[in-house]
Amino acid sequence: MKTPNRILKLMLFGFVMLSKGMVAQQKPNVLWILTDDQRFDAIRAFNKMLTGKEMSELGYVESPNVDRLTKIGTTFINTYCQATGCAPSRASMHYGRYPFRSGVYEFEYHNNNAPHFKPTLPEQMEALGYETLHIGKLGVRLKTKVNTKRGVKDAEMYQKDISFKQLRRDGLTDWGKDWFFKFDGDKLKKPLKNVEFFVEEDGEFSYRSKEVEERFPNHKGEAKTAMEKYDLLMHYKKDQKKQTPFTSGILAGVSSRKAGKTRDGYYTAIFNDYLKNENKDFKAGSRTFKGVNPDKPLFCQIGFDFPHTPVLPPASYRDRFKKYSYKVPAFNEKELKTMPAQLRKQVKLGYSDHFTDEEKQKMIQDYYAFCAYGDELVGQATDDFIAYSKKKNQPWMIVYVCGDHGWKLNDHGSVSKFSSWKIDSHNPIVVVSSDKKAYPAGKVVRDYTEFVDIAPTIMAAGGADLKKSEYEYLDGFDMKEVVSKKAPKRDYIVGESHAVSGPRAYIRTKDYVFSMQTRPNKKRGENMDWALKASYAELDPALYDMKKDPKEINNVAFDKKYAKIAEQMKQKLINIVLGDNRVEVLWGKKADGTEVVRSNFAPGAHDYKLKLKK
């Protein structure tokens, strides 16, 4: 039996701990950082884990802050994305579901009133008692019905959302793209559509828009001036021979602002302001937000834009990287002969092998310079977050995701993403936690992990019991259980993406990667059994032997020596993505449709097991 003095001491200890926030808030603060279009080889620590060398095979890279995260946290080095396009990849992370389970395959707007829909990750965290915040790029095109008259509107997933869209209108960015209903001080009868602009330190705008120059003579020649001023390299097709002032896709150039004053720089600064102004108002551009509530655990997602196009590193970074010479990925057009038609389509749209040697060097230098600048911002954000959590004596966790997918720098003769190749789909994750038993410092996990693991990992850390039926919809694992070997071990990863190339799915094991066309077209809910009836050739297959061909250049899908391997991987992939509770939704042009069509001829096919017989 406890004595009165003992009870009094316990009560006093509880009061002290409560005042320090140690009892009231045992759930960890969570910071989820996501970069955009970042190749895994931009991180030295990842290269060391994968190749034994710190530098990329292309040349010099710089990432001291993410390298530091790998030293104090656990790296999941063999993580792969579920779709190699921004929107479907980000949807898979926010929903914890594969594209074939969510019905989000590319850049379509979609509606959360569909019968299969479940709460998003931030909504689940809010239900667990968290304050939720998003800063920067989101990329999840989620809509919701409001009423029959107003139709649909953007769904509000986070309690507080400080997005890039308003920041760019406030001039807090070096680059932007927007619609203008007012221009040069006058209201327009006909708005200017998708005008690309640059903002100088003094707030002056310059534009790169054919429509602006046609409608406003005083802006004539401005695009050419901007091209020269910012030393831009735009993507141009082989038959164009050289870029023009209005060519789309800025692959290289210099920012119009200094480091820290770019759009990504403002994301980091705003996050710091948010943490400093506890329950107080602070300004972010033209808007006012309330700072963090220290009485609640925090879940924050920062969506950095770097190194997505336009690739515009600040001059201080660009100048340093100019001195490095890079090994440009070699390309032989013979590869096109065996390349499947869907991947060949993507390569031709992003073709870059016709660029001059100088242009290729510039493209690679600026890409890695941009990544290095972003690494500095990641370091600032994580330091501020850890300092805040420690000051409050609160547990914490950081989930750093290296890109929503990868990016080609003349790999396979192309730029951009959208393919099932490793360079587009391999995106390691680092989890750092104050709980070192769950996520040991310096540990490297080589078992497969996937982007669908992000939601369950964060939700479990926030107190969700994933064994409950309400969470059965989640396709991924708690990565803490991957570390402890409690989660099933994956023999393969899967993904599916429809953007640019058309409907295509992939399955990857340690030794092989197989991909194929999954649907005859993008018409949702129709011909869902097409792949079951199509000939092997009609599936437009690709098979790469990773042991002999790690660059995935020689497609052996029609090589008789690999026929047995190809057949097993094809059948497994068809059964999983087309037959194991596949969902396709008639979203409608305005995302006002919610009818669900299912295909479930192979339930349970996705069992993570694939022992290939040669």
C-alpha positions in Angstrom: 0.0 0.0 0.0 1.4 3.4 -1.0 2.0 5.9 1.8 0.4 9.4 1.7 3.9 10.9 1.2 4.5 8.5 -1.7 1.2 9.4 -3.3 1.9 13.1 -2.8 5.3 12.7 -4.5 3.7 10.9 -7.5 1.1 13.6 -7.8 3.8 16.3 -7.7 5.9 14.4 -10.3 2.8 14.1 -12.6 2.2 17.9 -12.3 5.8 18.7 -13.2 5.7 16.3 -16.2 2.4 17.7 -17.3 3.8 21.2 -17.1 6.7 20.1 -19.3 4.3 18.5 -21.8 5.7 15.0 -21.1 2.4 13.4 -20.0 -0.1 15.5 -21.9 1.7 14.7 -25.2 3.2 11.2 -25.5 2.5 10.9 -29.2 5.4 12.0 -31.4 5.5 15.1 -33.4 5.9 14.0 -37.1 7.5 15.9 -39.9 7.1 14.4 -43.4 9.4 15.8 -46.0 8.8 15.1 -49.7 10.9 16.3 -52.6 9.9 16.4 -56.2 11.4 14.5 -59.1 14.6 13.7 -57.2 16.9 10.9 -58.3 18.2 8.7 -55.6 21.8 9.2 -56.8 21.6 12.9 -55.7 22.2 11.7 -52.1 25.8 10.6 -51.2 24.7 8.3 -48.4 22.4 6.4 -50.8 25.1 6.0 -53.4 27.5 4.6 -50.7 24.9 2.1 -49.6 24.1 1.0 -53.2 27.5 1.2 -54.9 30.1 1.7 -52.2 31.0 5.1 -53.6 29.6 8.4 -52.4 29.4 10.1 -55.7 26.8 9.4 -58.4 28.0 7.5 -61.4 27.5 10.7 -63.3 29.7 12.8 -61.0 29.8 15.1 -58.1 26.7 15.4 -55.7 26.3 17.1 -52.4 23.9 16.2 -49.6 25.4 16.7 -46.1 22.1 17.2 -44.4 20.3 14.1 -45.7 23.5 12.2 -45.1 23.3 13.3 -41.5 19.7 12.0 -41.3 20.9 8.6 -42.4 23.5 8.6 -39.6 21.0 9.3 -36.9 18.1 7.3 -38.4 17.2 4.2 -40.4 17.4 4.2 -44.2 15.1 2.0 -46.3 17.3 1.9 -49.3 15.2 -0.3 -51.5 12.0 1.7 -51.5 10.1 2.1 -54.7 7.2 4.4 -55.7 3.8 3.1 -56.8 3.5 5.4 -59.9 6.1 7.4 -61.7 4.0 10.6 -62.1 3.6 13.3 -59.4 -0.2 13.1 -58.8 -0.7 9.3 -58.6 2.5 8.9 -56.6 1.4 11.5 -54.1 -2.1 9.9 -53.9 -0.6 6.5 -53.1 1.4 8.1 -50.2 -1.6 10.1 -48.8 -4.0 7.2 -49.1 -1.7 4.2 -48.3 -3.1 2.4 -51.3 -1.9 1.2 -54.6 -3.3 2.9 -57.7 -5.3 -0.2 -58.6 -7.0 0.0 -55.1 -7.6 3.7 -55.0 -8.5 4.1 -58.7 -6.1 7.1 -59.1 -3.8 6.3 -62.0 -2.6 9.6 -63.4 -3.5 13.3 -63.1 -7.3 12.9 -62.9 -9.3 14.9 -60.3 -11.1 12.5 -58.0 -13.8 12.6 -55.5 -13.8 11.5 -51.9 -17.5 10.6 -52.0 -16.8 7.4 -54.0 -18.0 4.4 -51.9 -14.5 2.8 -51.7 -12.9 6.0 -50.4 -11.3 6.2 -47.0 -9.9 9.1 -45.0 -6.6 10.5 -46.1 -3.4 10.3 -43.9 -3.8 13.9 -42.5 -7.5 13.3 -41.8 -6.5 10.1 -39.9 -3.9 12.0 -38.0 -6.4 14.7 -37.0 -8.7 11.9 -35.7 -5.8 10.7 -33.6 -5.6 14.1 -31.9 -3.0 15.8 -34.1 -2.7 19.3 -35.4 -2.1 19.0 -39.1 -0.2 21.3 -41.4 0.9 21.3 -45.0 3.4 23.7 -46.6 4.3 23.9 -50.3 3.4 21.5 -53.0 0.6 18.9 -52.3 -0.2 17.4 -55.7 -3.2 15.4 -54.6 -6.1 16.3 -56.8 -8.8 15.4 -54.3 -12.3 17.0 -54.7 -15.4 16.7 -52.6 -19.1 17.3 -53.3 -20.6 20.3 -51.6 -24.2 20.4 -53.0 -26.0 19.9 -56.3 -25.9 23.6 -57.2 -22.2 24.3 -56.5 -20.9 20.9 -57.6 -17.5 20.0 -56.3 -14.6 21.9 -54.7 -11.1 21.0 -53.4 -11.1 18.7 -50.4 -9.5 20.2 -47.3 -7.2 17.4 -46.0 -5.0 19.4 -43.7 -6.3 21.7 -41.0 -3.8 24.4 -42.1 -2.6 24.5 -45.7 0.0 27.1 -46.8 0.2 26.3 -50.5 2.5 27.6 -53.2 -0.4 28.9 -55.3 -1.1 31.9 -53.0 2.6 32.4 -52.2 3.4 32.9 -55.9 0.6 35.4 -56.3 2.1 37.3 -53.4 5.5 37.4 -55.1 7.1 35.1 -52.6 8.8 33.0 -55.2 11.4 33.2 -57.9 9.2 31.5 -60.5 5.5 30.9 -61.0 2.8 30.0 -63.5 -0.7 31.3 -63.1 -3.8 32.7 -64.7 -4.0 36.5 -64.8 -7.4 38.3 -64.6 -5.7 41.6 -64.1 -2.5 42.7 -65.9 -0.4 45.8 -65.9 -3.0 47.3 -63.5 -6.0 46.7 -65.7 -8.8 44.2 -65.4 -9.0 41.8 -68.4 -12.1 40.9 -70.4 -10.3 37.7 -71.4 -7.9 36.2 -68.8 -4.3 35.3 -69.6 -3.8 31.5 -69.3 -0.9 29.8 -67.6 1.5 32.6 -67.8 5.0 31.7 -66.7 6.8 34.5 -64.8 10.0 35.3 -62.9 10.2 37.5 -59.8 13.3 39.5 -58.9 14.4 40.4 -55.4 12.8 43.9 -55.8 9.4 42.3 -56.7 9.7 43.1 -60.4 8.0 40.5 -62.7 9.2 39.3 -66.1 7.2 37.0 -68.3 7.8 34.1 -70.7 4.5 33.9 -72.6 3.5 34.2 -76.3 0.0 35.3 -75.3 1.4 38.2 -73.2 3.6 39.4 -76.0 0.8 39.2 -78.6 -1.8 41.1 -76.5 0.6 43.6 -74.8 3.1 45.2 -77.3 5.1 46.7 -74.4 6.1 43.2 -73.4 7.4 42.3 -76.9 10.6 40.3 -76.7 10.4 39.7 -73.0 10.6 35.9 -73.3 13.8 36.2 -75.2 15.2 38.6 -72.6 14.2 36.2 -69.8 15.8 33.3 -71.6 19.1 35.2 -71.9 19.0 36.8 -68.4 18.4 33.5 -66.6 20.5 31.5 -69.0 17.6 29.0 -69.6 17.8 25.7 -71.3 14.4 24.5 -72.4 13.5 21.1 -73.7 13.3 21.1 -77.5 12.6 18.2 -79.9 15.1 16.7 -82.2 13.6 18.2 -85.4 13.6 21.7 -83.7 17.4 21.6 -83.6 17.5 24.4 -81.0 15.3 25.9 -78.3 13.1 29.0 -78.8 12.0 31.6 -76.2 8.7 29.9 -75.8 9.8 26.2 -75.7 8.4 24.5 -72.6 10.2 22.6 -69.8 13.1 24.6 -68.2 15.8 22.0 -67.7 18.5 24.4 -66.5 19.0 28.1 -65.6 19.7 30.4 -62.7 17.1 31.6 -60.1 16.1 35.2 -60.2 16.6 35.3 -56.4 19.2 34.5 -53.8 19.3 31.3 -51.8 16.6 31.3 -49.1 14.3 33.7 -51.1 13.0 31.1 -53.6 9.7 29.3 -53.3 11.4 26.4 -51.5 13.3 28.8 -49.3 10.0 30.4 -48.2 8.6 27.0 -47.3 11.4 26.5 -44.8 11.2 30.0 -43.4 7.4 29.7 -43.0 7.8 26.4 -41.1 10.2 28.1 -38.8 7.8 31.0 -38.2 5.0 28.5 -37.5 7.1 26.8 -34.8 8.2 30.0 -33.2 4.8 31.6 -33.0 3.0 29.3 -30.6 -0.7 30.0 -30.6 0.1 33.4 -32.1 -0.7 34.9 -35.5 2.0 35.2 -38.1 2.0 36.4 -41.8 2.8 34.2 -44.8 2.5 36.5 -47.7 -0.9 38.1 -47.8 -2.4 35.6 -45.4 -2.4 35.2 -41.6 -2.0 31.9 -39.9 -1.9 30.8 -36.3 1.3 29.2 -35.1 1.7 25.8 -33.6 -0.4 24.6 -30.7 2.1 23.0 -28.3 -0.6 21.2 -26.4 -1.3 18.9 -29.4 1.1 16.6 -31.3 2.1 18.0 -34.6 1.9 16.4 -38.0 3.4 18.5 -40.8 4.1 17.7 -44.4 6.5 20.0 -46.3 6.3 19.4 -50.1 9.4 20.9 -51.6 9.4 21.7 -55.3 13.0 21.1 -56.0 14.4 19.7 -58.2 11.3 19.6 -60.4 11.3 21.8 -63.5 12.0 24.7 -63.8 15.5 23.7 -62.6 16.6 27.1 -61.3 19.3 26.8 -58.6 20.4 30.0 -56.9 23.5 31.6 -58.4 25.6 30.8 -55.3 25.0 27.0 -55.9 25.0 27.1 -59.7 28.4 28.9 -59.8 30.0 26.2 -57.6 28.7 23.3 -59.6 29.8 24.8 -62.9 33.4 23.6 -62.2 32.3 19.9 -62.2 32.3 17.8 -65.3 29.7 15.0 -65.5 29.6 11.7 -67.3 26.4 12.0 -69.4 24.4 8.7 -69.5 25.3 7.1 -72.8 22.5 6.2 -75.3 22.6 4.0 -78.3 19.5 4.3 -80.6 19.6 0.5 -81.1 17.9 0.4 -77.7 14.8 1.7 -79.3 14.5 -1.4 -81.4 13.8 -3.7 -78.5 12.2 -1.0 -76.3 8.4 -1.6 -75.7 6.2 0.9 -77.6 4.8 2.6 -74.5 8.3 3.3 -73.1 9.5 4.4 -76.6 6.7 6.9 -76.6 7.9 8.5 -73.4 11.5 8.5 -74.5 10.6 10.3 -77.8 8.5 12.9 -76.0 11.4 13.6 -73.6 14.2 12.9 -76.0 17.4 14.7 -75.1 20.3 12.8 -76.8 20.3 15.4 -79.6 21.3 18.1 -77.1 24.8 19.5 -77.5 27.5 18.4 -75.1 27.4 21.8 -73.5 23.7 21.6 -73.0 23.8 18.1 -71.4 26.5 19.3 -69.0 24.5 22.3 -68.1 21.4 20.2 -67.5 23.2 17.8 -65.2 25.2 20.5 -63.3 22.1 22.6 -62.6 20.0 19.6 -61.5 22.5 18.5 -58.9 23.1 22.1 -57.9 19.4 22.4 -57.3 19.4 19.2 -55.2 22.3 20.5 -53.1 20.4 23.8 -52.4 17.4 21.7 -51.5 19.5 19.6 -49.1 20.4 22.8 -47.2 16.7 23.6 -46.8 15.9 20.1 -45.6 18.6 20.5 -43.0 17.1 23.8 -41.8 13.6 22.4 -41.5 14.7 19.2 -39.7 16.9 21.2 -37.3 14.1 23.5 -36.5 11.7 20.6 -36.0 14.0 18.7 -33.7 14.8 21.8 -31.7 11.1 22.6 -31.2 10.4 19.0 -30.1 13.3 18.8 -27.7 12.4 22.2 -26.2 9.0 20.9 -25.4 10.3 17.5 -24.2 8.1 15.8 -26.8 9.0 12.7 -28.8 9.4 13.2 -32.5 9.8 11.4 -35.9 11.0 12.6 -39.3 10.1 10.8 -42.5 12.2 12.0 -45.4 11.2 10.7 -48.9 13.7 11.3 -51.7 11.4 12.3 -54.5 7.8 11.4 -55.5 9.6 9.4 -58.2 12.9 9.8 -60.1 14.1 11.8 -63.1 16.2 10.9 -66.2 19.2 13.0 -67.2 19.6 11.5 -70.7 19.2 8.0 -69.3 17.7 6.0 -72.1 18.2 9.1 -74.2 15.5 11.1 -72.4 14.6 13.4 -69.6 11.5 13.4 -67.5 9.9 10.4 -65.7 6.8 8.2 -66.3 8.6 4.9 -67.0 9.0 1.7 -65.0 12.8 1.9 -65.1 14.8 2.0 -61.9 15.9 5.6 -62.4 12.3 6.7 -62.4 10.9 4.4 -59.6 13.6 3.9 -57.0 13.2 6.4 -54.1 14.7 5.6 -50.7 13.2 6.8 -47.5 14.9 7.8 -44.2 13.0 7.6 -40.9 14.6 9.4 -37.9 13.0 9.1 -34.5 13.7 10.0 -30.9 12.8 6.3 -30.3 16.1 4.7 -31.3 14.8 1.2 -30.6 12.2 1.5 -33.3 14.5 3.3 -35.8 18.2 2.7 -34.8 20.8 5.2 -35.8 22.8 4.3 -38.9 20.7 1.2 -39.7 20.2 0.3 -43.4 17.2 -1.9 -44.2 17.6 -3.6 -47.6 14.3 -5.4 -47.7 11.8 -4.0 -50.2 9.6 -1.1 -49.0 7.0 0.9 -50.9 5.4 4.3 -50.9 2.1 2.7 -49.6 4.1 2.1 -46.3 4.3 5.8 -45.5 0.7 6.3 -44.3 0.5 3.2 -42.0 4.0 4.0 -40.6 3.0 7.6 -39.6 -0.5 6.5 -38.4 1.0 3.7 -36.3 3.4 6.2 -34.7 0.4 8.4 -34.0 -1.3 5.7 -32.0 -3.4 3.9 -34.6 -3.9 0.2 -34.0 -3.5 -1.1 -37.5 -5.0 -4.4 -36.6 -8.4 -2.9 -36.2 -10.8 -3.4 -39.1 -11.1 0.3 -39.8 -7.6 0.2 -41.1 -7.9 -2.9 -43.3 -7.9 -0.8 -46.4 -4.3 0.1 -46.0 -2.0 -1.7 -48.5 1.3 -1.0 -46.8 3.2 -2.0 -43.7 4.3 -0.1 -40.6 8.0 0.4 -41.4 8.9 -0.1 -37.7 7.8 -3.7 -38.2 9.9 -4.0 -41.4 12.9 -3.0 -39.2 12.0 -5.6 -36.5 11.2 -8.3 -39.2 7.6 -8.6 -37.9 6.2 -7.5 -41.3 6.0 -10.0 -44.2 9.1 -9.9 -46.4 8.4 -8.8 -49.9 9.8 -10.8 -52.8 8.7 -8.0 -55.2 7.2 -4.5 -55.5 4.5 -3.4 -57.8 3.2 -0.2 -59.4 1.1 1.2 -62.2 1.0 4.5 -64.0 -1.1 5.7 -66.9 0.4 9.2 -67.6 2.1 9.9 -70.9 2.9 6.3 -71.9 -0.6 5.0 -71.3 -1.7 2.3 -68.9 1.3 0.3 -67.8 2.1 -1.8 -64.7 5.4 -3.1 -63.4 6.7 -5.8 -61.0 10.3 -5.9 -59.7 12.2 -8.6 -57.9 15.9 -8.5 -56.9 16.9 -10.0 -60.2 14.3 -9.0 -62.8 11.8 -6.3 -63.6 8.8 -6.9 -65.9 6.3 -4.4 -67.2 3.4 -4.5 -69.6 0.4 -2.6 -70.9 -2.6 -3.2 -68.6 -5.5 -1.7 -70.5 -6.3 -1.0 -74.1 -7.0 2.6 -73.3 -7.8 5.0 -70.4 -11.5 4.4 -70.5 -12.3 3.6 -66.9 -14.5 0.6 -66.2 -14.3 -0.8 -69.7 -12.4 -3.8 -71.0 -10.9 -4.5 -67.6 -10.2 -8.1 -68.6 -8.4 -7.0 -71.8 -5.0 -8.3 -70.6 -6.4 -11.8 -70.0 -7.4 -12.0 -73.7 -4.6 -10.1 -75.3 -1.7 -11.8 -77.0 1.7 -11.6 -75.3 2.9 -9.2 -78.1 -0.2 -7.0 -77.5 0.8 -6.6 -73.9 3.9 -4.7 -75.1 6.1 -6.5 -72.5 9.5 -5.5 -71.2 11.8 -7.8 -69.2 15.2 -6.8 -67.9 17.8 -9.1 -66.3 19.2 -6.9 -63.5 22.2 -9.1 -62.9 23.4 -8.8 -66.5 21.8 -5.6 -67.4 21.5 -3.2 -64.4 20.9 -0.2 -66.6 17.8 -1.9 -68.1 18.8 -1.4 -71.7 18.3 -4.9 -73.3 14.7 -5.9 -73.3 14.6 -9.7 -73.2 10.9 -10.2 -73.1 10.9 -12.0 -76.4 14.1 -14.0 -75.7 13.2 -17.7 -75.5 15.8 -18.2 -72.7 13.7 -15.9 -70.5 10.2 -17.2 -71.6 9.6 -19.0 -68.3 10.6 -16.0 -66.2 8.5 -13.7 -68.3 5.4 -15.9 -68.1 5.6 -16.2 -64.3 6.1 -12.5 -63.8 3.3 -11.6 -66.3 0.8 -13.9 -64.6 1.7 -12.6 -61.2 1.4 -9.0 -62.3 -2.0 -9.5 -64.1 -3.4 -11.3 -61.1 -2.3 -8.6 -58.7 -3.1 -5.3 -60.5 -6.1 -6.5 -62.5 -7.5 -9.4 -60.5 -7.0 -8.6 -56.8 -9.7 -6.1 -56.0 -9.0 -3.7 -58.8 -10.9 -0.4 -58.7 -11.7 1.9 -61.5 -13.9 4.9 -60.9 -16.0 7.0 -63.3 -14.8 10.2 -61.8 -16.3 12.5 -64.4 -14.6 15.5 -66.1 -15.2 17.7 -63.0 -14.7 14.8 -60.5 -18.4 14.8 -59.9 -18.8 11.1 -60.6 -18.3 8.4 -58.0 -19.4 5.1 -59.7 -17.0 2.2 -58.9 -16.3 -0.7 -61.1 -14.3 -3.6 -59.7 -12.4 -6.6 -60.9 -11.6 -9.4 -58.5 -10.9 -12.6 -60.4 -7.7 -13.4 -58.4 -8.4 -12.4 -54.7 -5.3 -12.7 -52.5 -2.9 -12.8 -55.4 -0.9 -10.0 -53.8 0.8 -12.2 -51.2 4.3 -10.7 -51.5 5.6 -14.1 -52.6 7.2 -14.8 -56.0 9.8 -17.6 -56.2 10.7 -17.7 -59.9 11.5 -21.0 -61.5 14.0 -20.9 -64.4 
